[in-house]
Amino acid sequence: MLLVKANEVGVKVAFIPLVYLITNLVSVFLAIPIGTLSDKIGKERILIAGFLIYAMVYFGFGLSSSIGPIVVLFGFYGLYSAATDGIQKAFVSDMIDRNKQGTGLGIYNALLGITLLPASLIAGVLYDKVNSSVPFYFGAITALLSAILMFFWQRTPDK
């Protein structure tokens, strides 16, 4: 959806890989420092920040109608990626008994894949039936809800 939106606002198809490269570069350069920070202040805090960044990025994609903001948002999407991709797996690993981590991560990845299908279908229907901005607002709302739920979960003494 991000790449479709980039093209929709005027990024030529030939430049789409370069725009996506921004996301990957930001993610690569920030993954280790953010991972180190998560070890110091807690994975939950970084995940909450990552979900909030995602919400802002998706809301921005929904609002944007020109190339400049879209390019900047791709950079922030890389920040979201650095703050969540590896840290989510480490967070799941921390919650699983040591002798069940392979199984636990397998279940985590399976659930992630299974939930991406309905999410993609919902986004596609919203894009086709309502307009191209609504899937981004939907994504922003679900990310905000995730941040709120994680905030309250990490505050419970008996996780």
C-alpha positions in Angstrom: 0.0 0.0 0.0 2.8 2.4 0.8 4.4 1.9 -2.7 1.0 2.3 -4.4 0.4 5.5 -2.5 3.8 6.8 -3.5 3.0 6.2 -7.1 -0.4 7.7 -6.6 1.1 11.0 -5.4 3.5 11.2 -8.3 6.6 9.1 -7.6 7.5 7.5 -11.0 7.5 3.7 -11.0 11.2 3.7 -11.9 11.9 5.6 -8.6 9.7 3.5 -6.3 12.7 1.2 -5.4 14.7 4.2 -4.4 12.0 5.6 -2.2 11.7 2.2 -0.5 15.5 2.1 -0.1 15.1 5.1 2.2 13.0 2.9 4.5 15.6 0.1 4.5 18.6 2.4 5.0 17.0 4.1 8.0 16.0 0.7 9.5 19.5 -0.8 9.0 21.3 2.2 10.5 18.9 2.5 13.5 18.2 -1.2 14.3 21.3 -1.7 16.5 21.1 1.6 18.4 17.4 1.1 19.1 17.9 -2.5 20.0 20.6 -1.4 22.5 18.2 1.2 23.9 15.5 -1.4 24.3 17.9 -3.4 26.5 18.4 -0.4 28.7 14.9 1.0 29.0 12.7 -2.0 28.1 11.4 -3.6 25.0 7.8 -2.6 25.9 8.7 1.1 25.8 10.4 0.8 22.5 7.5 -1.2 21.1 5.0 1.4 22.3 7.1 4.1 20.6 7.3 2.0 17.4 3.5 1.5 17.3 3.0 5.3 17.8 5.5 6.0 15.0 3.6 3.6 12.8 0.3 5.3 13.6 1.7 8.7 12.8 3.3 7.4 9.5 0.1 5.8 8.4 -2.0 8.9 9.3 0.5 10.9 7.3 0.2 8.6 4.3 -3.5 9.0 4.5 -3.2 12.8 4.5 -0.4 13.2 2.0 -0.9 14.2 -1.6 2.6 15.2 -2.7 5.9 13.5 -3.1 7.9 15.4 -0.4 6.0 14.3 2.6 5.7 10.8 1.2 9.5 10.5 1.0 9.9 11.7 4.5 7.3 9.3 5.7 9.2 6.4 4.1 12.1 7.4 6.3 10.0 7.4 9.4 8.6 4.0 8.3 12.2 2.8 8.5 12.4 4.1 12.1 9.2 2.2 12.9 10.8 -0.9 11.4 14.0 -0.5 13.4 11.9 -0.1 16.6 9.7 -3.1 16.1 11.0 -5.9 13.8 13.7 -7.4 15.9 12.4 -6.2 19.2 9.1 -7.9 18.9 10.9 -11.2 18.4 13.1 -10.6 21.4 10.0 -9.6 23.4 8.3 -12.8 22.5 11.4 -14.8 23.3 11.6 -13.3 26.7 8.1 -14.5 27.5 8.7 -18.1 26.4 10.3 -20.9 28.4 13.9 -21.4 27.1 13.2 -24.9 25.9 10.1 -23.8 23.9 11.5 -20.7 22.2 11.7 -22.2 18.7 8.1 -23.3 19.0 7.0 -20.0 20.4 8.7 -18.0 17.7 7.2 -20.3 15.1 3.7 -19.7 16.5 4.4 -16.0 16.7 5.4 -15.9 13.0 2.5 -18.1 12.0 0.0 -15.8 13.8 1.6 -12.8 12.2 1.2 -14.3 8.8 -2.3 -15.4 9.4 -3.4 -12.0 10.6 -1.8 -10.2 7.7 -4.2 -11.8 5.3 -7.4 -10.3 6.8 -5.6 -7.0 7.4 -4.6 -6.9 3.7 -8.1 -7.8 2.6 -9.7 -5.1 4.8 -7.2 -2.6 3.4 -7.9 -3.6 -0.2 -11.7 -3.3 0.3 -11.3 0.1 2.0 -9.0 1.2 -0.8 -11.4 0.0 -3.6 -14.8 0.8 -2.0 -14.1 4.0 0.0 -10.9 5.8 -1.1 -7.1 5.4 -1.0 -6.6 7.2 2.3 -9.0 5.1 4.4 -6.7 2.0 4.7 -4.0 4.2 6.1 -6.4 5.7 8.7 -7.5 2.2 9.6 -3.9 1.2 10.0 -3.1 4.2 12.1 -6.1 3.5 14.4 -5.1 -0.1 14.9 -1.5 0.9 15.7 -2.7 3.5 18.2 -4.9 0.8 19.8 -1.9 -1.5 19.9 0.2 1.1 21.6 -2.5 1.8 24.2 -2.9 -1.9 24.9 0.8 -2.4 25.2 1.0 0.5 27.6 -1.6 -0.9 29.9 -0.2 -4.4 29.6 3.3 -3.4 30.6 1.9 -1.6 33.6 0.3 -4.7 35.0 2.4 -6.2 37.8 1.6 -9.8 36.8 2.4 -10.0 33.1 
